[in-house]
Each structure stands twice: as C-alpha cells, then as structure tokens.
C-alpha cells in the first residue's frame, strides 16, 4: 500500500535536454503546462546556466505529478553531484543520449547504482 502511494498521481514525463531532444519529446506529446504555467521540460542551450539546470532538476524531482525524469547525459554531467546524490524511486531518473552526444554507460549514475546492487562478493 505504501508503494502505491509513492506513485499515485504521477502521470507526467519531464525532460531536461538539448533542443533536438526536447523538441522530439514535445512532438511525441510529452509536453505539459499546468494552470500555474509550470512546464515539465527545460530546453538547455548555450545560454542556460548550471543553476537553471539544477533548479529544474530539483523542481522536477520534488513534483508529485512526475513519474519519470529524462535528462540528456551530457546535461546531467553538468550537475553530476546532484544526480549522484539523488536516491528516490519516483520520479525515476533516466540519462539518455542526444544526437550529438552518444550514451556512455560509464557516466550513468543510475546504472552504476543498479550494478552495485547486483554485484557479487
């Protein structure tokens, strides 16, 4: 019952990424703007500060309507200490590649945590 309460009402996917990633997700129907004009996405470009990325990450990970947060891996690298400290089940955190930056499993904090759980002594 407690596990159900953790994900109840979480219906959105949030995205923090470059223009191609965010545009693709918006075209796929992921975008949402609520009554208070709160968006579930952040488009990161060369004008976006690390502080803005951190702020969006913290906002998205504390919202109770977001089930999954997808972040481009190269963007996640900019806030790696915050990503590594994140330990909640919801929203689930997925580091994804972008068109210009391929996926590197060595950098994926969540993958490292999962591998550590399944390590054999």
C-alpha positions as CSV (number, residue, x, y, z in Angstrom):
1,X,0.0,0.0,0.0
2,X,2.8,2.4,0.8
3,X,4.5,1.7,-2.6
4,X,1.2,2.6,-4.3
5,X,1.1,5.9,-2.5
6,X,4.6,6.8,-3.9
7,X,3.5,6.7,-7.5
8,X,-0.2,7.5,-7.3
9,X,-1.0,10.6,-9.3
10,X,2.4,10.6,-11.2
11,X,1.4,10.8,-14.8
12,X,3.9,13.0,-16.5
13,X,7.3,12.6,-18.0
14,X,9.7,15.5,-17.5
15,X,12.6,16.3,-19.8
16,X,15.8,18.3,-19.4
17,X,17.7,18.3,-22.6
18,X,19.0,19.9,-25.8
19,X,16.8,21.3,-28.5
20,X,16.5,18.2,-30.5
21,X,15.6,16.0,-27.5
22,X,13.1,18.4,-26.1
23,X,11.5,19.1,-29.4
24,X,11.2,15.4,-30.2
25,X,9.6,14.7,-26.8
26,X,7.2,17.6,-27.2
27,X,6.2,16.4,-30.7
28,X,5.6,12.9,-29.1
29,X,3.1,14.5,-26.7
30,X,5.2,14.7,-23.5
31,X,4.9,18.4,-23.0
32,X,2.6,19.8,-20.3
33,X,1.9,23.3,-19.0
34,X,-0.4,23.5,-15.9
35,X,-2.7,26.2,-14.7
36,X,0.2,28.0,-13.0
37,X,2.3,27.9,-16.2
38,X,4.6,25.3,-14.8
39,X,6.3,23.3,-17.6
40,X,7.5,19.8,-17.4
41,X,10.5,20.4,-19.6
42,X,13.7,22.5,-19.8
43,X,15.4,23.3,-23.1
44,X,19.1,23.5,-22.4
45,X,21.2,25.6,-24.8
46,X,24.5,27.6,-24.6
47,X,22.7,30.3,-22.6
48,X,21.3,28.0,-20.0
49,X,23.2,28.3,-16.7
50,X,24.1,25.3,-14.5
51,X,22.0,27.0,-11.8
52,X,18.9,26.9,-14.1
53,X,19.6,23.2,-14.8
54,X,19.9,22.5,-11.1
55,X,16.7,24.4,-10.3
56,X,14.8,22.5,-12.9
57,X,16.1,19.2,-11.7
58,X,15.2,19.9,-8.1
59,X,11.7,21.2,-9.1
60,X,11.0,18.1,-11.3
61,X,12.2,15.6,-8.7
62,X,10.0,17.1,-6.0
63,X,6.8,17.4,-8.0
64,X,4.2,14.8,-7.3
65,X,2.8,14.6,-10.8
66,X,6.1,13.5,-12.5
67,X,6.8,9.8,-12.8
68,X,9.9,9.9,-15.0
69,X,12.6,12.5,-15.5
70,X,14.6,12.1,-18.6
71,X,17.8,14.1,-18.9
72,X,20.4,14.2,-21.6
73,X,23.6,12.6,-20.3
74,X,25.8,15.5,-21.3
75,X,23.5,17.8,-19.4
76,X,23.5,15.5,-16.4
77,X,27.3,15.7,-16.4
78,X,26.9,19.5,-15.6
79,X,25.1,18.6,-12.4
80,X,26.7,15.2,-11.7
81,X,27.0,15.7,-7.9
82,X,23.2,16.3,-7.6
83,X,22.5,13.4,-9.9
84,X,24.6,11.1,-7.9
85,X,23.0,12.2,-4.6
86,X,19.5,11.5,-6.0
87,X,18.2,8.3,-4.4
88,X,14.4,8.4,-4.8
89,X,12.4,5.8,-6.7
90,X,10.0,8.5,-8.1
91,X,10.4,10.2,-10.3
92,X,12.6,7.6,-12.0
93,X,15.7,9.2,-13.4
94,X,16.9,8.2,-16.9
95,X,20.0,9.6,-18.5
96,X,19.5,9.5,-22.3
97,X,21.8,10.2,-25.3
98,X,21.4,13.1,-27.7
99,X,22.0,13.3,-31.4
100,X,25.5,14.9,-30.8
101,X,26.5,13.1,-27.6
102,X,26.3,9.3,-27.6
103,X,25.4,7.4,-24.4
104,X,28.3,6.4,-22.2
105,X,27.3,3.8,-19.6
106,X,30.4,4.7,-17.5
107,X,28.9,8.1,-16.7
108,X,25.3,6.9,-15.9
109,X,24.9,7.2,-12.2
110,X,21.7,5.2,-12.0
111,X,23.3,2.3,-13.9
112,X,26.2,2.4,-11.5
113,X,23.8,2.1,-8.6
114,X,21.9,-0.8,-10.2
115,X,25.2,-2.6,-10.9
116,X,26.3,-2.1,-7.4
117,X,23.1,-3.6,-6.1
118,X,23.7,-6.8,-8.2
119,X,27.4,-7.1,-7.5
120,X,28.5,-10.5,-6.2
121,X,31.0,-10.6,-3.4
